[in-house]
Amino acid sequence: MVVLGIILLTYLLLPNNNLSSDSYGYATGIKSGADLFSPHHLLYNWLYHYLSLPVKALFPGVDILKLCTLFNTFFAIIALYVLSKILELLRVATVQRYLWILFAGFSFGIWRFSLENESYILSMCCSLAGSYYLLQYAVANKRIRYVFLSGFFSMLAVLFHQIHMFWWLGLFAGILWHYRSFRLSFSYACTALLVPLVYILVFVTTQEETLSIRSFWTYILYDYYHGNASQTFAAKQYIMFVGVAIVRTFLQVYPYMLILLKQHWLYFVPLLAVLGWFVLLIRTWVKRKKLVYRQQFPGEQSWLMNTHGFVLCLQLGFAFYSNGNAEFMIMTPVLLAICIAPKWKIAGPAFGGLVGTMWLWNLVYAAFPMYHYNLINQKEKVNYMKQHPDARFISFTNLIENQNEYLGGDNTRFYTDDKLTPQLLASWVDSGYNIITDMPDDHKILSRGSFAEKNLKEEIWKQYYLEKVHTTHTLYGDLHLYKVYSQPVP
């Protein structure tokens, strides 16, 4: 399909050179084979480790991190292909179907994670396969095996990321509500055994604890018990982050965009494109009096749209509960396509203009900067620490720690803010340890993390003399490493 080829080519031409902390963390386990099971994305590392083995055999020097991002790119294309087949089953017209595929593929959330080494794309691909098989049963072929396959793939998605439990539950609710059949409900529900069976197998083979209900439950929800799945913010910040996350599901919005606009007039082109799209929208409405047209659709199939609408509500509800976590909203564009496209036709010029504007916006403000500029790449800081083996490094996030570990460094000298206290820092400084930190420059990079509560606040660092020992040039400006001395200045 030409549309999928366009999306694939766009992804491949601008790879992400500013990968996330999790991308490096996962890649370390995949590369070494020593950390293949993490509770909240249980089989992701395991699958990519074994997928990488034949590639490593053919190309021993392959960069596993880049290879894993390629795996995600191709799984994203598979997911969009499955979405296309779903819309085809629902009798969505060809042009509208292609526009919805482009809409999903060029949405920032899907584009972003198609170029990362994280588990959101693979799990979404499996959930879409679950929806596809449910539609196969409901629309095309009443073979009960399709209901089983729907449950199987939806539950397989949970093994790649737990957030997709809500997709499985949503489809199950739709089956119960529409069919009221024990046979169908059981065929779907029995697949739920897959998750506890696999988790138990992993637990007994990797954990030293004795298997019990409490230890098993704690293991499954490890990230939530240990606070790794969310951060705590004030009410105003929560509202802001939820709003921004909803927008960022479709369009990149980030502080560095202001820096780009100051650099060159060409960075204003996407803003002009938005203005042009609004003009096109108005002209289309004046000419046609409508932008959206209701289409003929079999009433007996409406439950399928309602079911996926319920899935969307569940997914977004949990994302809002998790402080507006944008990663948990990544499936929103594909679910919107399933919910809207069969019943509503969007005027071609308006929809095509929207897709083109989204593509240009995310290309200029997301894909190109992440490819061309140094935004969060920490290799220079990692190299500095390698040259100073006696130093202890303190940072707010574990990005440098994960990047250092992936590059083969020793992580025993790396500490994150949540593991330290002002008293411990003071004792280290008084003991004469070589303390290096980048935290005083955190305010230069506005992100969710910069709003979170810190143990080592700005006023703590003002108690010490901070000597600049290294400078990294980034799009945000110069970011420094500081050596920490007690006052007065030596």
N, C-alpha and C positions, 0 to 999 in steps of 0.2 A: 504494500500500500504506500503510495507516494507521500501521504500525510505523515505516516510513521517514519518514513525515510527522512523527511524534512526535520522532524523533531530529533531523531537520532543524530543527524549531521550537526544540528545546532548544539546538542549536548557534547559531542565529541570534539568539536572545534575549539571550545572554551572550557577546558577542564579546570577544576577548582584547585588553586594553589594555596588556599588558606583554610585547610581542613580543620574540623572541630576536634576538641579534646577527645570525645568519644571515638572518633574515627581512628585516632592514633592508638587509643587504649584497646579497642577491638582488634586492630591490626597486629598489635604485639602478641595477643593470644593466638590469633590465626597463624601468624608467622612461626611462632615457637611450638604450637600445639600443646602448650602447657596449661592454658586457661581457656578451655573450649566451651564452658557452660556457665552462663550468667543467668540467674533466676528470671529476670524480667524480659530477656530475649534468649531463651534457653538454647535453641539450636542454631542460632545465627552464626556464631563463630565456628561451631562444629561443621556446618554445611560448607561454609566458605573455605575452611581449612582443607577439607577433602576435595573441593572443587579446584583449589589452587595447586594441589599436588602434581597432577599431570602437566600443568603449565610450568611448574618449577623444574620438573624432570626434563622438559624440552628447552626451557630457558632458565638456567640456574641463577642468573643474576637478576631475575625479575623483581621489581618493587612490589611487594605484596599489598601495600596500601593502595597504590595506583590500580593494581589488578582488582582489588575488591570494589573500588569505585566503578570500574568497568563492569563488573558483575551487576552492580546496582543499576547502572545505565541500561543494560540489556533487560533486566527484570522490569524496569520502568516501561520499556517499549512493549514487553509482553503484557504488562498490566493494561496499557492503553489499547493493545490489540484485543484483549478480553473485553474491555469496555466497549469497543467497537462492535464486537459480536453480540454483546448484551443489547445494545441499541438496535442492532439489526433484527434481533429476535422480537424486539418491541416495535418494529416497523417504523423506525425513525427514518425519514427521507435521507438520501445519500449526502446531499450538501449539508444539511443540518447535522448529520452524524459526524462528518469530517470537521465541521466547525467546533462541535463539542469536544472532539478528540484534541484539536489544537488548543482549545480553551483549557482543558485539563493539563495537557503537556507543557504549556507555557505559563501555567499558574506557578507563582514563585515557590510555594511549598514543595510541589512535586519536582520542579526543575532543580531546586536546591538539593534535595535529598537524593536525587538521581546522580549527583556528583559527589556525594559523601559516602563514607563507609559506616553507615548506620542502618538499622534494621527496619525502618518504616516502609521502604519501598517493597521489599520482599514480602512483608506481612500483608500489605495492601493488595499485592498481586494475588496472594492466596485467597484473601477474602473476596476479591472480585470473581475468582474462579468458583467460590462457593455460591455467589449470587448467580453466576452464569448457569450452574447446574440446576439451581432451583427454578430458574426461568425455563430451562430446557424441559423440566417436568411440567411446569404450569402452562407453557405456551405451545411447545412442539411435540413432546413425547411423554406419555404418562407412565414411563417405566420407573418403578420405585427406586431403582439403583441410583437414579439421578438425585433423589432426595438424600440418600446416604452419602453420595459424593459431595453434595452441597454441604452437609454437616462436616464431612471429613476435611475438606479444604478450608472451611471457615475455622475449624478447630486447629488445623495445622498452622494457620495464621497466628493463633494464640501462642504457639510454641516459638514463633519468630519474634513476636512482641505481644505482651499481655494486654495492651490496650484494645486489641481486636476481639477480646472476649465479648465486648458490647455488640460487635457486628454479628457474632454467632447467636447471641441472645436475641437480637432484633429479628433475625431470620426465623428463629425458633418461635418467637411470639407470633409472627405472621402466619406460620404453618398452623399453630394451634388455633388461632383466631379464624382463619379462613376455612380450613379443611375439617377441623374437629374430628380427626381420624386418629385412633390409637396406633394403627399400623404405620401411618406416615410419621406421626410424632415420634414413635419409638425408633423408626429407621433413622431419623435425624438425631434424636437425643442420645442414642447409643454411642455416637461418635465422641461424646463428651468424656468417655472413658479414656480416650487417647491421651489427654493432658495429664491426669493424675498418674497413669501408668508410666508415661515417659519421665515425669518428674520423679517418681519413686525410683525408677531405674537409675536415673542420674544421681539421685541423692545417695543411694546405697553404694554406688561405685565411686563417688567423689568426696563424700562427707565423712568425717570421723565420728560424728554424733550418732547415737542410737536413734533409729527411726521411731518416732512417736507422732501423735497428732499435733502436739505443740511444736516440736522441732520441724516437722514437715511444713506446717502452715507458716512458721516463721521464715523458712527457706523460700517458699513460694513468693511471699510478700517482702522479701529481704529489703528491696530498695525503698519501700514505703515505711517499714519499721526503722530504717536507718537514715531516713530523710534525704535519700538520693534522688527522689522523683520530683521534688518540688522545693521551692523556696518560699519564705514567708515575707509578705509585703503589707504595708499599710493599705487602708481601704482605697484611698485615692490612687495609689500606685497600682493596686489590683485592677481597678476600672480602666486605667490607662493601658496596662499590659494586655488585658482582654481585648480592648478595642484595637490596639496595634496588632495583636496576634491574628485577629479576624482579617484585617486588611492584608497582613503579610502572608496569609494563606494564598492570596491572589497576586499581590504586588509587593515588591521590596520597598520597605520603608526603614531607613536607618540613618543615624546622624551623619555618617560619612558622605551622604548625598549632598549635604550643604558644602562640604569641602570640594566635591567634584564640580559643583555649580560655580565655584569661585575660580576654578582652574581654567576652564575653557567654555566658550559660548556653545559649543556643540552639545554640551551636557544639558542644555535647555531644550534640545529637540524633542525628547519624550514629553515634556510639558506642553510644547506646542502641539504634539500629536494628540494629547488629551483634549486640548481646546478644539482641535479639528474634529475629533470624534463627537464632541458635544454639538458642534455645528451640524455634522452629518446626522446626528440623532434628531435634532430639531427639524431639519429638512425632510427626513424620512417620515416623521410624524405629521408634518404639514401636508405632505404628498399623499400619505396612505391613511392618515387619521388613526393608525394603530401601529404599535411596535411589536406587539405579541398577539398571536392568533391561536385560538383554541382549536385543536384538531379532533377529528373523529377517532375515538379510541374505545375498544371493547370494554364495556362496563365491568364484565366479569374479571378483567385483569387489573382493575384499579387497585386491588389489594396489594399488588406487587410494588406500585409506587408508594402506597401508604406504608408498607413494610420498610422500604428503604428510607422513607422520611423518618420513621421511628428509629431506625439505625442511626441516622444522622443526628437526631436529637440526643440519643444516648452517647454518641461519640463526643459531641460538642459539650454535653452536660459534664462529662468527666474532664474534658479539657478546661472548662471554666472552673471546676472544682480544683484543678491543678494549677491555679493562678494564671489561667489563660495560656497554657503551654501550647505554643504554635505547632510543635511537633505532633501533638495529639489531634491536630485539625487537618493534617495533610490529606486525608481522604475526602475532605469536603467537596472539592470540585467534581470528583467522579460520582459521588452520591447525588450531588445536585443534577448532574447529567441524567442519571437514572430516574430521578424524581420528576424532572421538568420536561425533558426532551420528548417523551412519548405523547404528552398531552398538549404541549404548547410549542408553537413554532415562533421563533424570534425572527423579525424582519432581517433578511439577508444582509443588506448594507450595514445595518446597525450592529448585527452580531459579528460580521466580518471585520468591521472597524474596531470593535471591542477587542477581538482576538489579535489584530495587528498592533493595536496600541499596547496591549499587555506584553506581546512579544518584544516590542521595541523598548518599553519601560524596563522590563526585567533583564533584557540584554545589556542595556546601557548602565543601569543602576545596580545590577546584581552580578550577572555572569562575567561581564568584562572586568569590573573591579576585582572580583575574586580571583580572576585569572591573571590580571596584569599587575596589580599593586600588592605591596606587602601590607596586609591588614593585621593579621594575628599570627603570622608565621614566626615561630620562636627559635629558629635554628641558630641565629647569632648568639642568643642567650645560652642555648645549650652548649655551643662551642666555647663560650666564655667559661662556663662551669667545668668543662673538661680540662681547660687550661689552668684551673685553680682547684685542684683536688682536695684542698683543705677547707673550702668554703661551704657554708650552709646557705641554702637558697630558700627564701620565703616569698610566696605568691598567693594571690587570692584564689585563683583557679588551679586546676591540676593540668592545664594545657602543656606547660613546659615540662612538667614531670612525665606526662604520657609521651610527649614527643622525644624526650631524652631517653625514656625506656625503649621506645621503638627503634631509636638509632643506636641502641646497644650500651647506653650509659648506665651508671650506678644511681639508683633512685633513693638510696638511704640518706642522702644529703638534701633531699627536696622536701619542703614542708608547706602545707596549705594553711591559710588563715584559720580554718575551722579546727585545726589540730593544735593551735597555740593559744597562749594567754599573754597579756602584757607582762605578768610576773615572770613567765618562762623566758620571754624575750629579754627582759631586764637581766635575768640571771646569766643568760648566754653572753650578753654584751659585757657584763661585769667580769665574766670569766675569761674575756679576751678572745672569744671565738671570732672567726672571720665570717661575719654575717652579710649576705648579699640579698637585696630585695628589689622588686619592681613595683611594689604596692603604692608608693607615693604618686605614681603616674597613672593610677587606675582611673582617675577622674577624666583623663583625656579620651578614654574610650567608653562612650555611653552604651550600656547594655543592661540586660536584666540584672546581671551580677553586680553592676556598679550601684544599684539601688538597694541591694540586699544588706542586711545588718552584718557588720564585721566585728570580729574580736579585736583586731588591731586597727582601730579607727585612726583618722587623720591626725587627731590631737596626740595620739600615742607617738607617732613618728616625729612630731615636733619637739619631743623631749630629747631627741638624739641629733647628733651631727651626721648629715648624710653626704657622703662624698661620691660624686659621679665617677664611675669607673668604666662604664661602657655606654655607647649610644647606638641605638638602632633607628634607622630612617624608615618611617612608615608613612602611609597616607595621612594618618592622624597628626603627623609631625614627629619630632624626635622623642623617642621613649628611652628612658635611661635605666641602667642598673646602678644601685647605690650601695656603697659599703657603709655599714652602720657603726658609728662610734658613740661612746658615752660623752656627755658634756663635761667639762669644756673641751673645745676643739684642741687636739694635740698639736 
